[in-house]
Amino acid sequence: MEKNYFLTVPNVVVKQRIDKYIAQFIENASRTRVQKAIDLGSVTVNGELVKSNYIVKPDDEIEIELDTPDKKDVLAENIPLEIVFEDKYLMVINKPPGMVVHPAYKNYSGTLVNALMYYSAQKNDILSDLRGFERAGIVHRLDKDTSGLIVIAKDEVTHRKLSEQFFHHTIEREYNAIVWGRLKKKKGEITNRLGRDKRDRKKVAVLKDDDGKGKLSITNYEVLEEYEFLSLIKLNLKTGRTHQIRVHMSYSGHPVFGDETYGGREPHSVNLTSNIKSQIKNLLGIIPRQALHARVIGFIHPHTKENLRFDSELPFDMKQVLEKLK
């Protein structure tokens, strides 16, 4: 069962690694178990992921989710995959909305990893276990309700080299989103610091620049089409923070349409009339998720050194919303 823990570091005198620090405060949490949680991205400091050798600092706010599924709980499942590209080193898959990427508490089946396990077994193929069997081959994440392109590594060398490109922000990542209202500037950049929302630990928030917390987050956007009360926009990530696009658009006053977590299921920047209210209700009925799609991904192949770039169509629900608007 999953348990959440929150620790605030007092005025520490002796330098101490975070894995050791956490292990001494949580019952039955060995350093090995804590290290595994850190590797799985289940530990944050001030809302940001860290490594096991991170040295804790005074006033650090640490959040820990301790839940590691047993291997027997994660089974191969025959779930269809839309494979955009595949060779002996990697795969690019177009993930549908509603699919969780990797198993976790309450989501041990129906995930992309379950589907990948089945697919690779049928081919007598392998998947990278660099980050454990729970995240077999997963190089980066997409939220459950975000559709689009995701890269899978088949071996550890490929996984590490792709991860380096993500770390250095040399990966091309372009998204399409339907957002509320019309943006005053049709093209621009949103820059601020993001970290865990203190009022709701499951959410991400824009932090004040002067508090020294959070991580620099940069999103470029461009308006593609405008409608009466919604806009279709293109977004390019210069950084890849958790929920970055969703938080940036909400902060700008133009939440992603349908995004329940960040205010996207309530009208914004709209002059409400009875006719528009009816339209909004109908459109929200079409799309029960955030209207966000990872449309393009581009990177250098770790082995062939070839520049690869993949493009995917908007999913059916987003297309349907746009058709209704037209």
Helices and strands as residue ranges (DSSP letters): E 3-8, H 18-23, H 31-39, E 43-45, E 48-49, E 61-66, G 71-73, E 83-86, E 90-95, H 112-122, G 133-135, E 147-153, H 156-167, E 172-180, E 187-196, E 204-207, G 209-211, E 215-226, E 230-237, H 244-251, H 274-286, E 292-300, E 307-311, H 316-325
